């Protein structure tokens, strides 16, 4: 589930809060356009995998004790969130605001 928010007076970005049910994953997504895509963990427990253009796989395991950290996903890179039995919530910030075609789902 994804809830999208516009930020009052700031047309440079928007915010999406995503909830991933326990034991589920988001689709594997490749970023196709935009200036900057930021991912950050909010609550629960799970992992974020980012695969770079050089095919380097960066796995970040996160839980409610994790220090807040933002991860930038660049154009051409792939990302996927996976929740464990606790489920998880994360946010995404899109610069500029999200438009159709910003990313492609590589699996469903």
C-alpha angles and dihedrals in degrees: 000000000000128000115194123207133190116214115234112251093358114101093167096084148004135209131233122191112203127196117200116196120233112284094010136111135212114242114276102258134195117206109233104175147354133091098262138356116197125193125191135173118238111174146338123039135289144088143281118213119196119185113200128215087261088057091248108153115219113192118192115190109201139183139161090283093057118113112248110266135164122218121204117215112201129211110285094021124115129227138186134174121210124191124208124210091300096057120221146230126213137169133229125201117200123203108222102020116278118282128181111272095032090124139005127228108232094190136007 
